[in-house]
């Protein structure tokens, strides 16, 4: 199965349209719509094919359908999600809800995450990218207990 890999920053036009990166389009296949979910912690949108929703629904199926957790998760998954139509040129119109949640104005960062991708405001993405790389380096050093490539000992 193809995966969404890498990242790209594309301009948003005056009508609010932005092109899905060319390498992402084959992964979507013939899909004419994207499913979107607002992240509950970060100002980012998760987007992808129906597989995005189906994977989340599998998690929901493991929960007690009468529990508060189920009700909350179901609300976020179904009641707080959306769909974007993909036009013939491979563009989507970013809704006001997406723009408000992410802070996107003039351009959007598309970030591959395997079976889905994310849509970020570019500067927020760059900050997150740097933080994520640092945290992964720290986790790697902590797990291995060895010096970094530059000779700094892990303590």
Secondary structure, DSSP 4 states (H G I P E B T S, - for coil): ---B-SEEEEEB-TTSEEEPPHHHHHHHTT--EEEEEE-SSSS-EEEESHHHHHHHHHHHHTS-TTSHHHHHHHIIIIITEEEEE--TTSEEEPPHHHHHHH--SSEEEEEE-BSSEEEE-HHHHHHHHHHHHHHHHHHHHHHH----TTSPPP-
